[in-house]
Protein backbone atom coordinates (compact mmCIF):
# COMPACT_ATOMS: atom_id res chain seq x y z
CA UNK A 1 0.00 0.00 0.00
CA UNK A 2 1.39 3.36 -0.98
CA UNK A 3 1.27 6.01 1.70
CA UNK A 4 -1.20 8.81 1.04
CA UNK A 5 -2.05 11.93 2.99
CA UNK A 6 -5.03 10.19 4.61
CA UNK A 7 -2.89 7.23 5.69
CA UNK A 8 -0.34 9.64 7.13
CA UNK A 9 -3.04 11.58 9.01
CA UNK A 10 -4.42 8.38 10.50
CA UNK A 11 -0.94 7.15 11.44
CA UNK A 12 -0.13 10.48 13.14
CA UNK A 13 -3.43 10.41 15.04
CA UNK A 14 -2.82 6.84 16.18
CA UNK A 15 0.69 7.71 17.26
CA UNK A 16 -0.63 10.69 19.23
CA UNK A 17 -3.20 8.46 20.95
CA UNK A 18 -0.58 5.85 21.73
CA UNK A 19 1.74 8.46 23.21
CA UNK A 20 -1.08 9.88 25.31
CA UNK A 21 -1.76 6.42 26.76
CA UNK A 22 1.88 5.30 27.14
CA UNK A 23 3.60 8.43 28.42
CA UNK A 24 2.34 8.30 32.03
CA UNK A 25 4.29 5.06 32.47
CA UNK A 26 7.37 6.50 30.76
CA UNK A 27 7.67 10.01 32.20
CA UNK A 28 5.48 9.69 35.26
CA UNK A 29 2.80 12.18 34.22
CA UNK A 30 0.19 12.31 31.48
CA UNK A 31 0.97 14.44 28.47
CA UNK A 32 -0.90 17.67 28.10
CA UNK A 33 -3.18 17.92 25.10
CA UNK A 34 -0.95 20.47 23.34
CA UNK A 35 2.05 18.14 23.73
CA UNK A 36 0.13 15.34 22.04
CA UNK A 37 -0.83 17.65 19.17
CA UNK A 38 2.77 18.81 18.76
CA UNK A 39 4.06 15.23 18.69
CA UNK A 40 1.37 14.20 16.21
CA UNK A 41 2.19 17.20 14.00
CA UNK A 42 5.88 16.31 14.04
CA UNK A 43 5.02 12.71 13.16
CA UNK A 44 2.80 13.90 10.33
CA UNK A 45 5.55 16.16 8.99
CA UNK A 46 8.06 13.31 9.07
CA UNK A 47 5.64 10.94 7.33
CA UNK A 48 4.90 13.53 4.64
CA UNK A 49 8.63 14.14 4.13
CA UNK A 50 9.19 10.40 3.76
CA UNK A 51 6.26 10.14 1.30
CA UNK A 52 7.59 13.08 -0.75
CA UNK A 53 11.06 11.55 -0.88
CA UNK A 54 9.68 8.14 -1.92
CA UNK A 55 7.54 9.66 -4.68
CA UNK A 56 10.49 11.67 -5.98
CA UNK A 57 12.68 8.55 -6.05
CA UNK A 58 9.97 6.57 -7.89
CA UNK A 59 9.56 9.42 -10.39
CA UNK A 60 13.33 9.51 -11.02
CA UNK A 61 13.37 5.74 -11.57
CA UNK A 62 10.47 5.99 -14.02
CA UNK A 63 12.18 8.80 -15.92
CA UNK A 64 15.40 6.81 -16.00
CA UNK A 65 13.58 3.80 -17.42
CA UNK A 66 11.85 5.97 -20.01
CA UNK A 67 15.14 7.62 -21.00
CA UNK A 68 16.90 4.28 -21.34
CA UNK A 69 14.01 2.91 -23.42
CA UNK A 70 14.40 5.78 -25.86
CA UNK A 71 17.99 4.75 -26.53
Buried (B, 14 or more C-beta within 10 A) or exposed (E): EEBEEEEBBEBBBEBBEEBBEEBEEEEEEEBEEEBBEEBBEEBBEEBBEEBEEEEEEEEEEEEEEEEEEEE
